[in-house]
Amino acid sequence: MSITGIIDAPFGTSGAQTAADVYLQLGDVQFADMEVPDKLPFGGTQQLAVKKLLGGARVIDVVGPDDQALSWSGRFRGALALNRATYLDAARRAGAQLTLTWSALSYEVIIQSFVAEYERDWEIAYRISCTVVSDNRHPDQSLQLPTLDQVVNADLFSALSYSRATPLGDFAPQIEPVISSVAALQTTIGAAGALSGNIAGLANVAGALSVAQVATSTAVAAVDSQLDGAVSLAGSTAAGYATSLLAATTLIQQSANLRQTGAFLNRMSINLAGAQNQ
């Protein structure tokens, strides 16, 4: 069974990750709080020996992977800030091979550069760059697809977010049913449990989803019917034009949010239909 879509955020969470959530260790130094970077790029290039022949033909020999330097920056704070900075600088001087680990990634590295910017004994910004000696991971040879429950919950999370962010304006009678029906869909999915192979649960979710799709389509049609000619210059005063422009801006936001809600509901419908046909 194929799954349509990519998970945008874990269901029931904001998807945000803070420095406290990230485990980062170099040698025996475990980084924490402001010492942990917001991002840590990894990857590299494939070394190629390219021979260009007459007529534009090429002969390419694959030499091997060339991992990029692992570089990041952060800030040491507190009573041990200076001690931690000087310790890493000593490791740079020693040129020892260290293990760098974060999340599921692990490399053997040598500190190529370490630069500390002293502000106070307790406040030191730093930048560090490590040359990769080897990759300790076993490279993934296959791409793991998300499960049906994961993609359905992810699309539900997005549909909930867009529907609840839609301003009601003059279309509360049309938009409120969208919000309530998507919320009801959330309840139905929660009650169904695991969806894969769950015939009764899939049927219940499909029914609730259909109600939400109809409500969303109805609201989109109502809002879009007012968009054409929402802003008119003919015979308008400056104040009148500003008012109509503001109304049009609200209509555009309503239409965009409702269409996004509908798009996630439609993708959910495709995935559920695929599961029911298995």
N, C-alpha and C positions, 0 to 999 in steps of 0.2 A: 504493500500500500504506500502510495506517495503522499507526502505531506506538503501542503502549500503554505509558504510563508516562513518567516524567521522570527524568533522570539525577540521582542524588543526590551522587555523587562520582566522580572519574576512577578507572577501574579500575587497581589496582596502586598507588594512592597513598592517603593518608589524607584527601585533600580539603582539608587545611588550607593556609592561605596566610599567610605571614608578611610583616612590613613590608618585608623585603628583597626580596620578590617584586613589590612594588608600585612602579611608576614614577609619581612625582608631581612636577610642575614648575610653578612660577608665575613668569612672566617668565624671568629668567636664574637663578633660584634653584631648584636641584634638591634636593628633600627626601630624607633618607635615615635609616635606622635609627629611633630614637625620635621623629624629626621627622614621620614618616609616621603618620597616624591609623589606628585600627583600622577605621573606617568613614567614608565620605564620602557623605552623602545627596545625591541630586539629583532633579530633577523640578520640580513646580510646579503651578499651577492654570490653568484656562481662564477668562479673564475673560468674564463673561456680563452683558448688560444685560437684566434681567427686568422686563417690564411686566405687572402683574397687572390683569386685566380683571374686569368684573362677571360673576358666575356662576362664578368660579374659573378661568376660562381664562387662559392666559398667552401672551405674545409674547416670545420669547427671541432676542436678537441676540447672535451670537458676536463678541466684540470682538477676541480673540486670546490667545495663550499668555502667561502671566506666570510666568517661571522663578523659583523660590525662590532665596534667597541660598545660596551654596555655603560652608558653614561647617565648620570642623574645628579640632582642637587637637592639640598635640604637645609635644615637649620638645627644646630645643636643648642639646646636650652637647658638651663638649670645648673646646679652646683658641679655637675660632671662634664659640662660642655667642653671646657678646655682640655680636660683629660682625654675625652673621646676623640677630639680633633687631633691631638698630638699622637695618640695611639695609632690612628689611621695613617698619619703622615709617616710614622716609623715603619708601618707595614709597607708603605710605598718605597721607602728607602731600602728595605730589606729585599724587595723584589721576590717575595715568597709566593708560591702558588696557593691560592685560597679558594674555598668553595663559596660560590654566590648562589643563594637560593631565594626565590620568591614564588608564591603560589605553587604551581606544579612544575616550575622551571628550575633547572639547576645547571650551573656551569662551573668548570674549573677556570679561574682567571688569575691574572697578575695585575696589580694596580699600576696603570700607566701614568696617571696623573691624579694628584689630590691637591686642591687649592682651598685654603680656609681664609675667610674674611673675618678677622677679629673685630668685634665691636665692644664686647665686655667679656669678662671671664665666663659669664653665664649666657652669653649671646654670641654665637659664632655661626655664620653662614658657610656652607661648603659646597664644592663641586668635585665630583669624582668620575674618573673614566677607567674602565677595566678592559684589558685585552683578553679575549677568549682563548683559552688553551684547548679546551674540549667541551663538548655538550654532553652532559650526563644523562640526558633523557633518551628514551627509546622513541624515535620519531613516529608520529601517528601515520599509519599507512592507509587508513580509511577515515572517511568523514562520518561522524556520528550524527544521525538525523534526530531531530526532536520528536518526542512521542506525540500522539494525538492529544492527550491531556495537556501537554505543555503548550502546543500551539493554540488550542482552544482557549485555555486560560489566559494566554498572552493577548489574544485578540479581544477577549472579554475585558481585560484590564484596560486596553486602549479604547474600546467602545464606551466603557464607563467613564473614562477620563474626558473624552470629547463630548459626550452627551451632557455630562454635568457642567462642563465649561461653556455650554451654549447659552448666551443671554436670551431670556424669555421675550423681552420687548412686547410687541403687540401680538405675538404668536404663542402665548402661554398655552392656549387650548390645544395647539398642535404639538408643541415641544414637550410639555409635561408628560404626555403619554409615552414619548420616546424614552425619557429618563426613567419612568416607572417600569416600562416593559423591559428595558435593559437590566434594571435592578432585579426584576422578577426572573430574568434569564440567569443572573448570577446565583440566585437562590436555587433554581432548578438544577444548575450544574453542580452546585455544592451538594445537593441532596442525592444526585445520581451516583456520586463516587467515581471510581475509575471508569472511563468511557470505553476503552478498547474491549471489544467483545461483549459489551453490555447492551443487549438489544433493547430492553425496556428503557434503560437510561438514555440511550441515543434517541429513541422515539420521543421521550419526554422533552429532552433538550431541543430537538428539532422543532417540536410544537411551540415551545416558548420563543425560540429564535424566529420562527415565522411571524409571530405576533410583533416582535420588535422590529423586524424588517418592514412590515406593513406600516407601522407607526412612523418609522423613519422616512419611508418613501412619501407618505402623506405630508409630513412636515416639510420635506424638501420641496415638494410641489407647491405648497402654500407660500413658502418664503420666496421661491424663485419667481412666482407669479407677480410679486411686487417689485422685483429687481429692475425689470425693464421700465425705463422712464422714471426711476426713483429720484433722479436728480435732473431737474429741468431749469434752464436759464431763462426761458421765455416768461416775461412778466414778473420775474422774481426780484424782490429786494435783496439787499446783501444779507439781511437777517434771515429772510426766508430761504435763500440759497444755502446758508450755513446750516439751517435746521434740516433741510432736505438732504444735505451732504452727510450730516450726522446720522440721519435715519438710514441712508444707504450704506454707511459704514457698518452699522449694526446688522443690516440685512446680509451683507457680505460675510460677516463673521458667523452669523447664524447658518448661512448656507454652507460655508466651508466646514464648520464643525459637524453639521448634520451629514454632509457627504462623507467625511472621514469616518463618522460612526457607522454609516451604511457600508462603507468599504470593508471595515473590519468584520461587520456582521456577515457580509457576503462571502468573505474568505472563510469565515467559520462555517458557513453553510456548505461550501465546497468540500471542506475537510470532513465534515460530518456525513455528507452524502457518500463520499468515498469509503468511509468506515462502514456505513450501513450496507454498501454493496459488496462488501467482502464476503 
